[in-house]
């Protein structure tokens, strides 16, 4: 089993990686909103460091840090890797996400104490690796799952910014812990400024917010360097700080294989 403190901190940084939207007619308002987010994609690779600080109910804090690598491979699908270097109890822990063209993404985790790579099965809204982020928070944060039934809601204002509002319902067979995910996309920068994740029964469980004041251009990509995920049920929140961003670096495919996840590369 993954060590208790290493059983949680994974999807947070991955949530920061943008993934493509399905193509639709340019005359379709829904396609226009999805294309906005799609424009805010790295051409090949994205690399950065992320620090996650979880704040518990009584104000206690725990910080973790990971290096995040993302790449679009020759098949056009995305893969992402997180490698944690602090705190010491999860140092060396790594996770791989492999985008699936026809279903939910595959997740693999390596923990030094286990000495093997394990495929993750089953989903829940519980936090991973000591944060409030779950696998679903990563995969659904933009509401662009390939099998989501997406709809465009009326435009709104979020953090004083005009936004598109996109709603999606994960496919039942994907086993998501959420029944509905609503994303707010900045019409100007195409950065996702907010994601509301609802559990069955229309119960709002988590809210992910990006600080528009921290949005910076890195090449032609706009990235929010500060985010916060709030768990309304547990009464906790996790702050995310992004630094050391590199775009389109030469990252070999071997870094994104489950067979190499334990190598520490």
N, C-alpha and C positions, 0 to 999 in steps of 0.2 A: 504493500500500500504506500501511497505518497505520504510522507511525514505530515503530521497535523498542520504545522505552520506552512508546509509546502503544499498543502492541499488546496491552496487558494491564491492566486495572483496571476492571471494569465490573460484573460480577454481584454483587460484594460488597454494595454498598448495597442493591441490589434484593432481595437475599436477605432483607433485613430487612422488606420489605413483605409483609403477610399477604394471602393469596388464598383465596377461598372453597372450601369442600368441597362435593362433590355431595350433594344431599339424599337422605335415606333415612328409613326408618321410625323414629320416636322410640323404639320398643320395641327396636330393634336396638342391641346394645352398640357395634358399629362406628359406627353413626350418632351415638350419644351422644358418642363420642370425637371424631369429625369435627366435630360441632356445637360442641364446646368451643372448638376452634380457630376455627371460623367466627364465634363470638360475639366474638372478639378482633379485629374488623375495624373500620376507620374507616368512618363512614357514607358519606362522599363522597370526601374527599381526605386525603392525608397528605404532610407536607413536613418534611424535616429535613436536617441536615448530618452527614456521616460522614467520619471520618478513618481511613484504612487504613494499617497499619504492617506491612510484610512483613519477617520475620526469616529470613535465609538460613541455610545449614548452619553457617556459622562465626560466627553472631551479628550479622552486619551488618544494618542496618535501612534501609528506604526508606519514607517516608511520603507519602501522597497524600490529597487531600481533594476531596469532591464534594458538590454540592447534589442532593438526591433529591426528586423529585415523583412522587406516585402519585394516580391518580383512577379512579373507576368512572364510565364514560360512560353515556349514555342507553340504550345497548344492553345494559347490565348487565355488560359486560366491563371488565377492568382494563387500564390502560396506566401505564407508568412511564418516567420520564426521569432520567438522571444527567447532570450537567454538572460537569466538573472544573475547578478553579481553581488547583490546584497538584499537583506541581511545575511549573516553567515549561515543561518539554518536552511536557506533555500538556494545558496550559491551553487551554481552548476545545474540548477533545474532548467529545463528547456521545454518548449512547446512548439509544435508544428501544426499549421492549419493548411489543408488542401481543399481548394474550391472544387465543388462537384458540379458538373454542367447540368445535371438533371435531378438534384436532390440536395439535402443538407450537406454542409462541408464536413470533412473528416478532420478529427483532432487526435494528435498523438502527443504524449507527455513522457519526458525522461526525468527521473529523479535519481540523483547519485546513490541514495540509499537503496534503491531497487535494483540498480545495475541492469536495467532493461528498458526498452521503449514500449510503452503501453498505449493501445488505442482506446480512446474514450468512447463509452457507449452510454446513452441516456442523457437527458437534459434536466436541469432544474434552474430556478431563478436565484439559487443561493450563490454567494460570492465565491470566487476562486483565489487561491494563494493570498489570502489575507486582505482582499479588496472587496468591493461591492459588485464587481463585474462577473458575469456568468458567461458561458459559451454563447447563449442566446443573445446577451447584450452586445456581443461582438458581431454575430452574424446578422442580427436584425436591426442594428442601430440606424441604418439608412432606410430600412424598409424596402430594400431592393432585391430580396431573395428571389432567385429565378422562378420559384413557384408561388411567390406571393401574388395575391389578387390585389393589385394596386389601384388606388383611386386618388383623384386630386380633390382636396377640400378647398374651400374659399381661402384666398390669400389673407395673410394676417401680418401682425407686427410682433417681433420677438426681440427683446433687448434694444428697442428703438430702431430696429432694422426691418425693412420690408422683406417678407419671406413667402416662398411657396410652402404649402402644407400638403404632405403626401402621407397617405395611410395605407397600411398593408396588413393582410391577415395571413400568417404563416400556414402553409399546407398542413392539414391534420396529420398526414402520414410522416411528416418531418419530426414529430414529437417535440415541438417547441413548448416551452413553459408559458409562452404568451399567446394570447388570442388576437391581439391587435397591437401594431406599432405605428406611431405617428411621428413623422420627421418634419422639421422646420428648416428649410434651406434658404440661406441668404440669397436674394435675387441678384445682388451685385457681385459678391465674391464667390458664390456657390458653395460656401462652407456650411455644413450642417450645424446649426446653432442650438438645436434642442431635439431630443428624442424622448417621447413618452411611451413607456412599455406597459401594457395592460395584461393582467392575468385573467383567467376565465371569470365571467360574471362582471365584466367591464370594470374590474378593480385596478386602478392605477397603482403599479408597484414601484416603478423606478422612473426618474427623470434625469437625463443626461443633458448638461448645459455646457456650451462652449462660450468663453468670454470673447465677444467681438472686438474688444479693445486690444486683445493680444494677437489678432490675426495678422500674419506677416506673409509677404511674398517670398518664396524660395524658388527662384527660377520663375516659371509660369504657374506654379502651384501655390495656392493660398492655404495656410495652415494655422489653426488656432493653437497657440502654445500653452493655453491653460484651459482645463475642463474640470467639471465636477459631476459626479454621479451620486444621486441621493436615493437611498432605499427608504421609501415612505413607511414600510411595514416594520423594518428592523430599527429605524431611527438612526441610521448611520449614513456616512457619506465618504466618498473617496475623491481627493483632489489629484489631478494629473498634470504634471509639468513636462513639456517637451523641449528638448535641446539637441544640439549637434546634428542638425538635419543635413542629409546628403541625398541628392537626387541623381538617378541614372548612373550610379557607380557600377563598376564591373564586379558583380556578385555571381560566382559560379553556381550552376544548377545544383551541384552536390550539397550546397548549404541548405537546400530545401527538400531533402530526401529523408524519409523516416529512418532509413538504414544508417544514416549519418548523424542522427539527432544526438546520439550519446558521445560524439567525438569531441565536443567542446570547441569546435571551430568557430 
